[in-house]
Amino acid sequence: MLPKMNFTKASIAAITPPDTGYQTYRDAKDRYLQLRVTPTGKSFYYIRKVNGKVRFVKLGKFPELTVPEARRQSAEKSGDVAGGRDPSAERRALRNTMTLAKLFDRYLEQHAKPHKRTWPEDKRIFDIYFNRLQNARITEVNTEDARALHNRVKGRGPYQANRCLALLSKLYTYAKSDGLDIANPCQGVKRFPEHSRDRHLDGDELPRFLEALENESNVLMRDFFGLALWTAQRRDNVQAMAWNEIDLDRALWRIPAHKAKADEDIPMPLSGPALEILKRRYAERVEGAEWVFPSRGKTGHLAESKKVWAALLKRAGITNLRLHDLRRTFGSWQAACGFSLQVIGKTLGHKNQSTTAIYARLNLDPVRNAVEATTDAMLATAEAAKQGGGQDDE
């Protein structure tokens, strides 16, 4: 006889997982709702006998699936059985007919969008690189298909290839958590070694970049690239910068936790050039505007910049520079100015376990000083190059 308990968030959270094997509990309020506890997690199941056979339907993992929602789904399954339907057989039929594209849509709407800030990147990767697999049934995709995808994307770099493999694996992990009992085709496929990128604007390139930026005719993109450089924050955070995050009087941008990769608020002191851009854009904004960089796209804010970025780099005579490298540029210049790794990490919004305690005690004054001093050093280098160039022309 299975132990019976009243399922609540607190009662389930209090269950200590076993070291090996699993434990099963039955809900006191729903005889067909059970909880299976393993060393790696806790999952809800709908279990009952249908047409003489015991049917197991996995509903989802706790705490992502709440107790009320698990009970609702269980009651829905009981309604299906009462109407003569076999939920387990229907789930098997769904597994056998579902295409990878349908699985991705399900994953995107039910998991990625509600839980992942970076879901647009998943969609971009799937749309670009999964075209050969999108119409394949999920039961047909095998290890060789996963390896072929991985190798095919390698030409775009090992990082991109590994992200594709990770997304494919994530889709099958999601399918299993959604009750579709299916093997993961990515098992046994080894990821390519990745080497950290260390590209940044050096003392020769920085003046050319700033001059090209100053002459950029697209004001929206000029301001966007400028803030990406002078705030040293991630592209998606700058794109989605909202006016309610900006305190112009205190020269502070507070990135909220739900937008931050580290899941913590990031207070970013604004240097002179960054504050100048924001004050001008605020004065010119449409009354009631939400975004610093508004757009007519689905998000309402800026989302794409590749063409303008490529043209700017061409004018500056700079190659192999990504927008994210502006962030590395600022960090590199901070290091060159002699600032500590703790201050640099705080500026960039990094979260590192070994320095968390130090970050927690670090106030914004050293960070503000570092941002301003680094900005001054970068501008001084650019100005010196401009003056030097002017002397050569005489």
Summary of the structure (lengths in Angstrom):
residues: 394
radius of gyration: 26.6
end to end distance: 95.3
largest distance: 96.4
contacts: 1111
relative contact order: 0.07
helix: 53%
strand: 12%
